[in-house]
Amino acid sequence: MSVKYSWSVERVSSSARVSVKANRLEEILFAAAECFQQQGFAATSIDTVARHLGATKGRIYHYFPSKMDLFNAVRDRAMELAFEAIKEGYESTRPTEVRLGMMVRGQALGMMQYHSFMQVLLDGLRMRRYGATTEFQRQAMALHLEQRDAFEAMYREVLSKGHEEGLFKIGRMSITLRSFVISANSPVFWYQKRDDDDQAKLEAIADEIVAFAMRGLGVDWPDDEFLHSNQVRQTT
């Protein structure tokens, strides 16, 4: 019995250490995202992030050997958050137009709730204009573009399905797709968090973005809060 008890304590202790490590890593990513958003890539250093976090540079270097590694990690986390935001709508069995509305709503909310991460994601794409100077940077950019294409492919699939069902008015798919996705992404350009921005306010903004995007496809989208979370989870 004593051996079993000892093993159990060790297992719990190990799980706790993993959890603490994950939380510390997440704290660094959040701090870095805020620094990159506020100051830009060039003006942000490992020391900048450490000061913002109230930690030593060693704590950052323990996880990331360079600023570019840290930037890419923030960018990857932002992409994960973007995929998570549209997952429920994409995997839903509800009607196609509702699925698409859910995807837009989730994405718009994610753009506001994780605004600093999404700004870094946008800046990462802009960096492509200046070219990647090292093999590591080229590989990171290639992976990032691959993730972006996979993300857009999920929208393309649902848009195509709705078009085949006669629900959506679509001209050239490439133009419609990019214009539609940019509508869902739009808060990254203009949203600024205020002290009174509670969840209800964010959801109201997201609802307006959904209505705008869906009506652009020719859908007679209702004015009421059609996709609120308590309704979205209902099954057909």
Steps between C-alpha positions, in 0.01 A plus 500: 500500500782740583657448158170572325451813710850623419445446126168685514657802669781504245252489213294788642817699567616443142163613363514812716847584369380465141203725577720766662742490207213538252361796694841668512541454126153643437584802717810566291304471176231743621763750617692469174184544293421823683855630453513413130159661451585821685859552384539295184748224425806720448461696825422197716779303665516207739578756770184694406285191547672411827436847643137489386461163669689605812746216454865448414630457146613154604139391543430594137822346367414176681225450241613710203863542385425809290245773437406341167427170674274685743327691220434178308362335815259789552399478136444124526290544814292763321437258215391234751257748654363585155436133421337449840273800437339353188510133599152482655332649195706299253422170673133581565224291338266798477394655166785631286419869540486459878834316502658784305348762728635314802847495346494875438366570848768288664773662294380855565487430873848350490633808322380714790569266792855421382563827320873519573558147369300569185691822438825305515350249256424783258846654546654161430332489161612855426860401571484285188526820295853556624613145438633238741875537540588164656403142428331481839289806421412364156387170650297678768331719239426201277335320793303810588369537144411131497295548818330806354407307186357215710295752697361659185428154356253438782310812400525408132344161570196645679460782248509250213243279669266794553547609139413151375188507718398831345542689828789734415561734207863452405687635199868410489561281803849637568369858523193406703705286737760765577240777531287286729788398726624858525155599630535248782856621559405869497517565879877449484520828307267725698407344835640669812414354837319727745442454871128433451550237229333202663411173328152621408644798314749285311222261401285789375789622283556148369130468414520814287805368317321170432196682360721717277698204366202271442291767328793556266439144380135580433371327813191653661667506839276587799562807715458315829786337684461178304829337593533563871684220671197358681327458163803385305538193715150376419491201269273466201 
